Amino acid sequence: MVLGRAFKIDDLVPEWAKNFYSKRLQSLEELFGVDKPIIGMVHLMPLPGSPAYEGWSMDKIIEEALKDARALVEGGVDGIIVENMWDLPYYSGAHRIPPEEIAAHAVAAREVIKEVNVPAGITVIHNGGRVALGIAKAAGAKFIRVCLYTGAAVWDTGEFDHGNAADLMRLRKLLHAWDIKFFADIVKKHSVVFPGIDIETHATWTDFYMADALIVTGTMTGSPPTKEDVLRAKKAAPNRPVIIGSGLNPDNARELLSVADGAIVGTYFKVKGITQNPVDPQRVRKLMNIVREIRKG
């Protein structure tokens, strides 16, 4: 949406505008090569400096990340995200994330990305968009997940936070990183948005500030959004891909992917469906078989 109405690049007259908007991802298939891509999560072990870290080597962290990445790709996922899931409790905002955790995340992500043949992304929780973009540039990732691109919210840690679109867009240009796309959450899990920011408002703002794709989640890790919430986001930003950001599983995949353009899957792919566990290859194959059937219509 721009100034309240949908538009196509061909509608634009100024050359600067055509050039600017043409840098956006036009569809998920453009990046992942398939309709309704499924992006699997590589949850890194607790990184140096985090409360759950027990002194293991970076070799150990990388080894476990590579096992999960291989299981996801061999099971048929279309992309992966490398995330610092277990550096909890999380800091909010890029300026508070410790440098030792950033360095370890970048090193591990680079090794994973060298190993896989699918597009990879980076997430740094909570809302470490600037850090994620730096890691993505260093590691060779193709996209980042931005937890709070526009608007304002309070995180489950009690910290207030705000969108970072202005910083991220400028940094992307500075880093010559237009190839790294921004996937931005709408009404993000683990947070409560500022009163008055509903899904439609948040989606419209996020679209206006050039996010490449929108993500709709449930309230916490592993909980799905409703079909109605996905439809609300799609109606507010009709030219943007809308992705399920949590809770997709074989039981709800047909319903949610009937309206969503893809999904990020973490918890379901783990052994026994427990987020802390390693990836279960059989679960990956089971869900991907269903997704392939959905793609056939």
Summary of the structure (lengths in Angstrom):
residues: 297
radius of gyration: 17.9
end to end distance: 28.8
largest distance: 57.8
contacts: 1051
relative contact order: 0.14
helix: 41%
strand: 17%
